[in-house]
Amino acid sequence: MTDDRHAAGLTPAAFPFAPISIARIKVRRDFLAANSGIRVPMPPFILLVKPTALGVPRAGFTVTKRIGNAVARNRAKRRLREVARLAMPGLAVPSADHIFIARPQEAELPFEELLAMTVKALEKAQKKVAAA
C-alpha cells in the first residue's frame, strides 16, 4: 500500500488535503440507511452518500465475494480506505455517511487513478447533495 502511494507521488506533502483518520461506519443499519441516499457510480466503486444529523462525515466500505478471494477483498478494502483517508478531509459532504462499494475493476487500477476517481466522485456527490 505504501509503495503504491509513494510511487504515485502521493505523499502527504504532495496532496492538497491533510490526511487524517476518518470516522468509520461499522453498524449494518447505517449501511442500510445509506442505501436510500445519493448514488455516484464510478468504474472502480459505487459511492453512496446519505446526509445525517451527526455533524461529522463518516465512511464505510463494502467489498463482496465477487471481487475475489479474501486476499483480494482485503487489498481492495485497504486501497479504498486509503483513498478515502486522503480525499475525504477536503471533499466529503459535511455531516453525511459515505459508503464505498468496490467493483471488480478496483483491483486493476493504479492507485493514482483510483484516487482521482474518488476525488471526482466526492465532487459529484457534493453537487448532487447541494441540488437536492
C-alpha positions, 0 to 999 in steps of 0.5 A, a space after each residue: 500500500 505504501 509503495 503504491 502511494 509513494 510511487 504515485 507521488 502521493 505523499 502527504 506533502 504532495 496532496 492538497 488535503 491533510 490526511 487524517 483518520 476518518 470516522 468509520 461506519 461499522 453498524 449494518 443499519 447505517 449501511 442500510 440507511 445509506 442505501 436510500 441516499 445519493 448514488 455516484 457510480 464510478 468504474 472502480 466503486 459505487 459511492 453512496 452518500 446519505 446526509 445525517 444529523 451527526 455533524 461529522 462525515 463518516 465512511 464505510 466500505 463494502 467489498 463482496 465475494 465477487 471481487 475475489 478471494 479474501 486476499 483480494 477483498 482485503 487489498 481492495 478494502 485497504 486501497 479504498 480506505 486509503 483513498 478515502 483517508 486522503 480525499 475525504 478531509 477536503 471533499 466529503 459532504 459535511 455531516 453525511 455517511 459515505 459508503 464505498 462499494 468496490 467493483 471488480 475493476 478496483 483491483 486493476 487500477 493504479 492507485 493514482 487513478 483510483 484516487 482521482 476517481 474518488 476525488 471526482 466522485 466526492 465532487 459529484 456527490 457534493 453537487 448532487 447533495 447541494 441540488 437536492 
